């Protein structure tokens, strides 16, 4: 992590809250670029389903780490931190400000505090938990993780069985929640100076906006986008298919579910994901919460503020 004294502005928040619009407005006003901290916006060919910035927005404001990875390729927090750190260092050296915007809490945590090197594990414990996953399903496993480590559970993507299994393995092996391992590790590091802003709205309004956005995405061609990925042979176990909605759309395209049922399931899963994001951001000690409609507070935001 490069040494710097200027604070990095992070604009975070749950899905559909309007954080991208806030970051875009700040960037236009200040001449900054936007670095995406979204684990799924990195994938090419998934513009609609991951709500990537439009071509017009990318012309108006430089965007980084959007649509630069093939859908079949893995992408993890370590890759993000390396790529993001390189971009931030390069742009700072050139005197070009950058705003970080996204809702992937794990990416943001490690961008600020560095990479956690890992907690002990046990292959036998992991094998037992993986067997439980096959027998009981991911939802049941997530519920078990939520009981012992709600912070870690909240930060894991909705279809990310690997990280759920790992978090339970760490807890059962060490008796300490993985989120506490992360916190202890972070306490030994020098954090990047940031102003960490979480954009928020009333929860009912966020849920309504999620439903409306899913409808817009379907109308904008999301089904056709999913069909193109299927025709390319994208494996459902790939990292990209952990993005909300794609597995549901694949089932619909195979004739296993009707469109209304599929859309309702995507909305339900997205609302549940937003609730987990809210839980995660409430645990960020440095976070400053700003209402999405507070124009005066948002107008005071800028790189280095």
N, C-alpha and C positions, 0 to 999 in steps of 0.2 A: 504494500500500500504506500503510495507516494505521500511524502510529507507536505502538508499544506495547512495554512491558517485560515483560508477563506472557507466559509461555510457553503456546503453543497445543498441546494434546495431540492428536497424530495417532496413530490406531490403524490400522496397515496390515498387509498380508500377502497371500499368494496366495489364489486362489479356494478356497472350501470349508475353509479352515484354522480357521474359527471366530471371525474377528475381529469380525464383527457381534455375536455373542453376548457377546464381551468388552466391546465398546463399550456395548452395551445394559445390561449389568450395572453398569458404571461410572456410566452416566447415571442409572439408577434410584437408585443409592447416593448420588449427589452432586447430583441435581436438574438435571443438564445436559441440553441438547439434543444431537442428533447431526446433523452436516452430512455428507451422502454425497459422497464423492469417487470416484464410480463413473460412468464415461462412458455406461453403458447404463441404469442405474437411473433416469435422468432421464425416460425415456419412459413415457408413459401407455399402458395396455393391454398392458403387457409385464411384469406383476407376477410371474408364475411364472417365466418364463425368465430374468429378471434378478435373481431372488431378492430382491425388494424386501421391506422390513419389512411385516409383516401389519397389518391394520386395528387389531387389539388392541395391537400394539406402538406404533403411531403415537398411539393414545390415551394409552398409558402414558408415552411419551417424545416430545417434539416432534422431528420429523424435517424436515430441509430438503433441497431439491434432489432430491426423489424424485417421479417420476410427474407432472411439471409441464410436459412438452414433448410435443407431438403427434408420433407416430412418423415422419411424413413430413418433419419439420423437421430441419435440421442443428443440431448442437450440438458446439462445439469447445472447446479449452482456453481460448481467450480469453474466450468466454462464461462458462465455468465460473469463471475467476478473478474476473471482474467480479461475477458473482452471489454467489459465495462471500465475496468481500471485503466486499460490501455487507451481507450477513447477519451476518458476524462483527463488523463495526463497529456495526451496529444493536443486536445482542444484547449486546455489551460495554457500549455506552452505557446500556442498560437494566439492567445488572448481572446478566445471565443468561448462565451459562457454556455453552460449546459444545465438543463433542468432534468432531474430523474423523475419519471412518472410511471406508476404501475401499482398492481395489486398483489403481486407475489411476495408475500411477507418474508419468506425465506431468502429470496434474492436480495431484498432490501437489507435484511439483518446482516448478511455476510458482506454486502458491499460496504456497510458502515463499520462492522466489527472484525472483518476478516473471516477466513475459513476455519471451521471447526475440524480438527484433525481426525476425530472419530472416537467413539466409546467402545469398550470391550464388547465382544459378542460371543455366542456359543452356537456352533453349527447344529448341534442336537436340538437346542431350544428353537432355533430358526426353522428346522425341519418340522418340528411339532406344530409350530404356529402356521406354517405353510399348509400343512395337512388340515388344520382347522379352517383355514381360508377356503380350501377346496370343498370342505364339508358344509360349512355354515355360511359362506359368502362374505363379501367385503363389508357390507353394512354392519353385520354382527361384530366383525373384528374392529371396525371403527368405533362402535359403541363401547367395546372393551377398552380400547385405547383412551377414549374420552373420559372414562371413569378414573384412569390413573394419571393421564397427562393431557388435559384438555387444551393446553397451549399448543403442544406439538400437533395434536389432532387437527386443530383449527387451521394450521398452516399447510397441511398436506392437501394436495389437489384431490378432487372427488373420486377419481379413478386410479389413484396411485397406490396400488396394493403393496408395491415393493417397500415404500417408505413406512406404510402402516406396520407391515411385518417387522421391519427393522426397529421401529420405535418400541414395539412391544417386546422384541428380543432384548433390547438394551435395558428396558425396565426390569424384565424378569431375570436378566443376568446380573445386573448391578444393584437392583433395588432402588435406583434413582431415576426419575423421569428424564427422558432425553432432553427436554427443554431446560432442565436444571444443569445437565452436562453442558449444554450450549451456553447457559448464563455464566457458569464457572469459567469456561474457556474465554468468553468475551471479557470477563473481568481482568484477565491477564494481558489483554491487548490494549493498544492505543487506538481509540475509535477515530474514524474520519469525522472531522467537524461537519455537522449538518444542521439544517433547519428542516425538521421532519413534520410535514403538514398532512393531516388526514382530513380529507373532504368528507363531510357527512350531511345527511338529511334524516328526517324521521323515518324509522324503519318501514312503516307502511308505504311511504312514498317510494322508497328504494324497491320494495317488492312490486309495486305497480309499474315502476320504470323497467324492471326486469321483464315483466310480462310483455310490455309494449315493445321493448327492444327485440325480444325473441320473434314477435310477430313481424317486425320490420325486417329482420334478418332473413326470415323465411321468404318474405315478399321480394327481397333483394337478390334471391337466387342461392340461398344457402344449400337447398336440396341438390341443386345442380353442382355446386362446389363439392359436396360430399360424394356425389356420383362420380365426378372426375377422379377423386382420390381412390374410390373403390376400383375404378377401371384401371388405375395405375398399379393396383395390387397392394395398396398400403396395408400392412398387417395390423389387425386390431390390437395386438399387444404392443405396438410401437409407442414410443413416448408421445408422439403427436396425437394419437388417438385417445390420450388422457384428457384432451381438451373437451370442455363441456359440449355435449350435443352430438358429436360425430358418431359415436357408437350407436346412439339412439336413431340417428338418421340412417346409418348403415342397416339396422334392423328393419326400418321402414322400407328401404330400397330393396331389401331381400323379400319383401312381402310378409314379414313377420309381425308387423304392427301397422295400424292405420295412421293416417297423418294427424288426426285430432289427438289420438292417444300419444303419439310421438311428441307433438308440440307440448302437450300437457306435462309429459315426463321431463322434457328439457327445462320447462319453466320451474317445475318442482325442484329438480336437481340444482338449477342455478340459484334459486332462492335459498336452498340449504347451504350452498357454497358461500353465498354472500353473508349468511349468518356466521359461518365459521371465520370468514375474513374479519368481520366486526369483532369477534372474540379475540382474534389474533391482534388486531390493531389496538384494542383496549389494553393489551399487555405490553405495548411499546412505551417504555418509560419516557422517552424523549419526544413523544408525539404531541403535537399541538393541533387541536381539533378546530376546524373552521367550517361554518355552515356554507353550503354550496350557494346559497342566496345572499351571503354577506358580501356584497360588492365592494364595500369600503375596505374590509380586511383583505380580500383577494387583490385589490388594487395596490396594496402595500407590499405584496409578495414580489420577489425578484431574485435572480442569482446573487448569492452572497448576502442576502438580507438577513 
